[in-house]
Structure formats: C-alpha cells, structure tokens
Amino acid sequence: MAVKDRLTLQEQAEEILVRAQEKGVQSNFFFVTTFKRYQVQMQILSQLENAIKEYGATVTKEYVKGRQNLTANPAISEYNKTATAANGTVATLLNIIKSAPADDSSQNLAGIMADLMER
C-alpha cells in the first residue's frame, strides 16, 4: 500500500478551487466566506512557521526581576491550533462542494439575496 503524499496548503487551496468550479459553487456565499477564512488561516500558518524557524522550538522568557527561563516557543501551540482549525475549514469547504446540487444558482449570493427580498 503506497503512502499518499500530503498536499501543501497552497495545493489544498488550488484543489478546493478546482472542485468548486467543477460543482459550480465558486460563487456560493458560504463557500466564498469559508474559503476566505481558509486563506487567512494559511497566511497565519505561514507566519507562525517562519517564527518557529527564526526563534526555534524554545525561547527565553524574562521575568520581572530579570531572571530568565527557557520555555517552549508559544508559536508552536498557536501553529497547532491554527492547523487544526484550517483542517476543519477544509472539511467544511469539501462538504459545501459535495452537497451542492448540480445547478447551484440558488445558492450563490445573488440567489440568496433575491430569495430574501421575495419574503
């Protein structure tokens, strides 16, 4: 059994867009807002990764009286939290794509707004 290669964050984003276009949900309000959130999460992950590379796994924390203590880099836990959130966002995006009907015109922002105005 071959080990499946993991996609980079950018490759995941590109794959999501391809699937969205295939299903016609690229203008779906929920897809668009969730995808924007995912893009922000990817930027945050990139910045945190750079901070981890720059400062390493441990950092020095200085207390009030000038005493220093070696501690784990807080960027690591934030990176892990953001990665978990991004994985959940990807799952949500894929669910939006999978559950979209073949003709998704009623689910795009204009369609939603028109439906709301009729009520």
Buried (B, 14 or more C-beta within 10 A) or exposed (E): EEEEEEEEBEEBBEEBBEBBEEBBBBBBBBBBEBBEBBBEBBEBBEBBBEBBEEBEEEBEEEEEEEEEEEEEBEBBEBBEEBBEBBEEBBEBBBEBBEEBEEEBEEBBBEBBEEEEEEE
